[in-house]
Amino acid sequence: MFKVKISDDFLVDTEGTSDGTQLKFFKDGYWYKEDNEGCEGEVEYLVSKLLTFSTLQPEDYVVYEQGKINNKSGCRSKTFLSPEQSFVTLERLHGNVVGVPLYEKIKGFSSINAMVNYVIDFCEQTVGLDLTDSFRKVFTLDYIVLNEDRHFHNLGVIMNADGSYRSAPIFDNGKSLLNCNPSVNRNLPMEENVKRVVARPFSGSHRVMYEHFGKGFELDIEKALEWLKTEPDSFYKEVLVFRLNTARAELSQIRLGNG
């Protein structure tokens, strides 16, 4: 757990479509995010720590630390960009090239297959990247942790100094584990609350997107559950334990996708 004081000189305006306004600072190579709704810092930490028990590589995801920022709870993460690189969201990329929001564009398609194909083809033609494997990893994670905020502002590509591109790592998972879902009632069984989750961006169902892309990585669920025993008790820890236990069989039913 870190504790830091940061002046408003380091406040950064960032594009996005999340509800509310979350204070974000950038200082000495770290992004700092104050909790805005619920306990995003704790959730970011739990989700990124979970991925250390997966077959993903360190460059595939951002690691978050939980802590205090100006005496408020939050989290921090190291920037995934070098000084000569820049991050381009898929929303901004599409807006710059096509002139209309990507999310609005895909709403005109009648099937998840058509939506996904459009986005994959657009990225291939625009930046020369096939993002299928990147999406496969993202939506496997989102299925497990029930991320309800996977919009096109936290999916994107990294532009290198020479004009080439590569896929960005997985980041921004703070609205997972039933965090920030106003319909959740903690007096109800976990099974009922999980039914209230709505996914994004290609379908309202995490399972539909997970099955469409296939499994993006393997996860050592037993080791992850052992780790969680060492974490302080919280509602979000309970949700993650529940999801790992219920996803154990479901994860084994889906094939590991080809990269």
C-alpha positions as CSV (number, residue, x, y, z in Angstrom):
1,M,0.0,0.0,0.0
2,F,1.4,3.4,-1.0
3,K,0.6,6.8,0.4
4,V,1.4,9.9,-1.6
5,K,0.6,13.7,-1.7
6,I,0.2,15.1,-5.2
7,S,-0.6,18.7,-6.1
8,D,-3.1,19.7,-8.7
9,D,-0.1,20.6,-11.0
10,F,-0.1,16.9,-11.9
11,L,-3.8,16.6,-12.7
12,V,-4.4,15.2,-16.2
13,D,-7.5,15.5,-18.4
14,T,-8.1,12.1,-20.1
15,E,-10.7,11.1,-22.7
16,G,-13.2,8.5,-21.7
17,T,-16.8,7.6,-21.4
18,S,-17.0,6.3,-17.9
19,D,-19.7,7.7,-15.6
20,G,-18.6,10.5,-13.3
21,T,-15.3,12.4,-13.1
22,Q,-12.4,10.5,-11.7
23,L,-9.3,12.5,-10.6
24,K,-6.2,11.3,-12.4
25,F,-2.7,12.4,-11.9
26,F,0.5,11.7,-13.7
27,K,3.8,12.0,-11.9
28,D,7.2,10.4,-12.2
29,G,6.1,7.8,-14.6
30,Y,3.0,6.7,-12.6
31,W,-0.7,7.2,-13.2
32,Y,-2.6,7.8,-10.0
33,K,-6.4,7.5,-9.8
34,E,-8.6,8.5,-6.9
35,D,-11.6,6.3,-6.2
36,N,-14.7,8.0,-7.7
37,E,-17.4,5.4,-7.4
38,G,-17.1,2.5,-5.0
39,C,-13.7,1.0,-4.5
40,E,-12.0,1.1,-7.9
41,G,-8.5,1.1,-6.4
42,E,-9.1,-2.2,-4.6
43,V,-10.8,-3.7,-7.6
44,E,-8.0,-2.7,-9.9
45,Y,-5.5,-4.2,-7.5
46,L,-7.4,-7.5,-7.2
47,V,-7.9,-7.9,-11.0
48,S,-4.3,-7.2,-11.9
49,K,-3.0,-9.4,-9.2
50,L,-5.2,-12.2,-10.4
51,L,-3.5,-12.0,-13.8
52,T,-0.2,-13.0,-12.2
53,F,-1.7,-16.4,-11.9
54,S,-2.4,-16.6,-15.6
55,T,-0.4,-17.5,-18.7
56,L,-0.4,-13.9,-19.8
57,Q,2.9,-12.2,-20.2
58,P,3.8,-9.1,-18.0
59,E,3.5,-6.9,-21.1
60,D,-0.1,-8.0,-21.7
61,Y,-1.6,-6.2,-18.7
62,V,-1.1,-3.2,-16.4
63,V,-0.3,-3.9,-12.7
64,Y,-2.1,-1.7,-10.2
65,E,-1.2,-0.9,-6.6
66,Q,-3.8,0.0,-4.0
67,G,-3.1,3.0,-1.8
68,K,-3.9,6.6,-0.6
69,I,-3.7,9.7,-2.8
70,N,-4.1,12.9,-0.9
71,N,-5.6,10.9,1.9
72,K,-8.2,9.4,-0.4
73,S,-8.3,5.7,-1.5
74,G,-7.2,4.9,-5.0
75,C,-4.5,3.2,-7.0
76,R,-1.5,3.7,-9.2
77,S,0.2,2.1,-12.1
78,K,3.3,2.6,-14.1
79,T,2.8,4.1,-17.6
80,F,3.0,1.5,-20.3
81,L,4.4,4.1,-22.8
82,S,7.9,5.1,-23.4
83,P,8.5,8.9,-24.0
84,E,8.4,8.4,-27.8
85,Q,5.2,6.4,-27.8
86,S,1.6,7.5,-27.7
87,F,-1.7,5.7,-26.9
88,V,-4.5,6.0,-29.3
89,T,-8.0,4.7,-28.3
90,L,-10.0,2.8,-30.8
91,E,-12.8,5.4,-30.3
92,R,-10.4,8.3,-31.2
93,L,-8.8,6.4,-34.0
94,H,-12.2,5.7,-35.6
95,G,-13.4,9.2,-35.1
96,N,-10.3,10.6,-36.7
97,V,-10.5,8.3,-39.7
98,V,-14.2,7.8,-40.3
99,G,-15.6,10.9,-38.6
100,V,-18.3,9.1,-36.4
101,P,-18.0,7.4,-33.0
102,L,-17.1,3.8,-33.2
103,Y,-19.7,2.8,-30.6
104,E,-22.4,4.5,-32.6
105,K,-21.2,2.8,-35.8
106,I,-21.3,-0.8,-34.5
107,K,-24.8,-0.2,-33.1
108,G,-26.0,-0.4,-36.7
109,F,-25.0,-4.0,-37.1
110,S,-27.4,-6.8,-36.3
111,S,-24.9,-9.4,-34.9
112,I,-21.8,-9.7,-32.7
113,N,-20.0,-11.3,-35.7
114,A,-20.7,-8.3,-37.9
115,M,-19.7,-5.8,-35.1
116,V,-16.4,-7.7,-34.3
117,N,-15.5,-8.1,-38.0
118,Y,-16.0,-4.4,-38.6
119,V,-13.7,-3.4,-35.8
120,I,-11.1,-6.0,-36.6
121,D,-11.1,-5.0,-40.3
122,F,-11.0,-1.3,-39.5
123,C,-7.9,-1.7,-37.3
124,E,-6.1,-3.9,-39.8
125,Q,-6.7,-1.4,-42.6
126,T,-5.9,1.6,-40.5
127,V,-2.9,0.6,-38.4
128,G,-2.0,-2.8,-39.8
129,L,-2.8,-4.8,-36.7
130,D,-5.0,-7.8,-36.2
131,L,-6.5,-7.2,-32.7
132,T,-8.3,-10.6,-32.5
133,D,-5.8,-12.1,-30.0
134,S,-5.8,-8.9,-27.9
135,F,-9.6,-8.9,-27.8
136,R,-9.5,-12.6,-26.9
137,K,-7.4,-11.9,-23.8
138,V,-9.5,-8.8,-22.8
139,F,-12.8,-10.6,-23.0
140,T,-11.6,-13.7,-21.2
141,L,-10.7,-11.5,-18.3
142,D,-13.9,-9.4,-18.5
143,Y,-15.9,-12.6,-18.4
144,I,-14.1,-13.8,-15.2
145,V,-14.2,-10.5,-13.3
146,L,-17.5,-9.1,-14.8
147,N,-16.1,-5.8,-16.1
148,E,-19.0,-3.5,-17.0
149,D,-17.0,-0.6,-18.5
150,R,-15.0,-2.0,-21.4
151,H,-15.8,0.8,-23.8
152,F,-13.7,1.8,-26.8
153,H,-11.8,4.4,-24.9
154,N,-9.9,1.8,-22.9
155,L,-9.2,-0.4,-25.9
156,G,-6.5,0.9,-28.1
157,V,-3.2,0.7,-29.8
158,I,0.3,2.1,-29.1
159,M,1.9,4.2,-31.8
160,N,5.7,4.0,-31.9
161,A,8.1,6.8,-32.9
162,D,8.5,5.2,-36.4
163,G,4.8,5.2,-37.1
164,S,4.3,1.5,-36.5
165,Y,1.7,0.2,-34.0
166,R,1.2,-2.5,-31.5
167,S,-1.7,-3.5,-29.3
168,A,-2.0,-1.9,-25.9
169,P,-2.0,-3.9,-22.7
170,I,-5.2,-4.6,-20.6
171,F,-5.9,-1.7,-18.3
172,D,-8.8,0.1,-16.5
173,N,-10.7,-2.7,-14.8
174,G,-12.1,-0.7,-11.9
175,K,-15.7,-1.3,-12.7
176,S,-15.4,-5.1,-12.3
177,L,-16.5,-7.5,-9.4
178,L,-19.9,-5.7,-9.2
179,N,-18.2,-2.4,-8.3
180,C,-20.2,0.7,-9.3
181,N,-23.3,-1.3,-10.3
182,P,-26.2,0.6,-8.7
183,S,-28.6,-2.4,-9.1
184,V,-26.5,-4.6,-6.9
185,N,-28.1,-5.5,-3.5
186,R,-25.7,-7.0,-1.1
187,N,-28.5,-8.6,0.8
188,L,-29.2,-10.9,-2.1
189,P,-27.4,-14.1,-3.0
190,M,-24.3,-13.5,-5.2
191,E,-25.9,-15.5,-8.0
192,E,-28.7,-13.0,-8.2
193,N,-26.4,-10.0,-8.2
194,V,-24.3,-11.5,-11.0
195,K,-27.4,-11.6,-13.2
196,R,-27.6,-7.8,-13.0
197,V,-24.2,-7.3,-14.8
198,V,-24.3,-5.8,-18.2
199,A,-21.2,-6.2,-20.5
200,R,-19.8,-4.0,-23.2
201,P,-19.0,-3.2,-26.0
202,F,-20.1,-6.0,-28.5
203,S,-22.7,-7.6,-26.3
204,G,-24.5,-7.1,-23.0
205,S,-23.4,-10.7,-22.1
206,H,-19.8,-11.4,-21.1
207,R,-20.3,-15.1,-21.9
208,V,-21.4,-14.3,-25.4
209,M,-18.2,-12.3,-26.1
210,Y,-16.1,-14.9,-24.4
211,E,-17.5,-17.7,-26.5
212,H,-17.2,-15.7,-29.6
213,F,-13.5,-15.1,-29.2
214,G,-12.5,-18.2,-27.3
215,K,-10.3,-18.4,-24.3
216,G,-7.4,-16.0,-24.3
217,F,-5.3,-17.4,-21.5
218,E,-5.2,-20.2,-18.9
219,L,-5.6,-19.3,-15.2
220,D,-4.4,-21.3,-12.2
221,I,-7.6,-21.0,-10.2
222,E,-6.4,-23.0,-7.3
223,K,-3.3,-20.8,-6.7
224,A,-5.4,-17.7,-7.2
225,L,-7.8,-18.9,-4.5
226,E,-4.9,-19.6,-2.1
227,W,-3.7,-16.1,-2.7
228,L,-7.1,-14.6,-2.0
229,K,-7.1,-16.3,1.5
230,T,-4.2,-13.9,2.4
231,E,-6.1,-10.7,1.3
232,P,-8.3,-8.7,3.7
233,D,-11.9,-9.6,3.7
234,S,-14.1,-7.4,1.5
235,F,-17.2,-7.6,-0.7
236,Y,-15.0,-7.5,-3.9
237,K,-12.8,-10.3,-2.6
238,E,-16.0,-12.4,-2.1
239,V,-17.2,-11.6,-5.6
240,L,-13.8,-12.7,-7.1
241,V,-13.8,-15.9,-5.0
242,F,-17.3,-16.6,-6.2
243,R,-16.4,-16.0,-9.8
244,L,-13.4,-18.2,-9.7
245,N,-15.3,-21.0,-8.2
246,T,-18.2,-20.8,-10.6
247,A,-16.0,-20.1,-13.6
248,R,-13.8,-23.2,-12.9
249,A,-16.0,-25.5,-15.0
250,E,-17.1,-22.8,-17.5
251,L,-13.5,-21.9,-18.4
252,S,-12.7,-25.6,-19.1
253,Q,-15.5,-25.8,-21.6
254,I,-14.2,-23.1,-23.9
255,R,-11.3,-23.8,-26.2
256,L,-8.1,-21.9,-26.0
257,G,-8.2,-19.5,-29.0
258,N,-5.4,-19.4,-31.6
259,G,-3.4,-16.2,-31.6
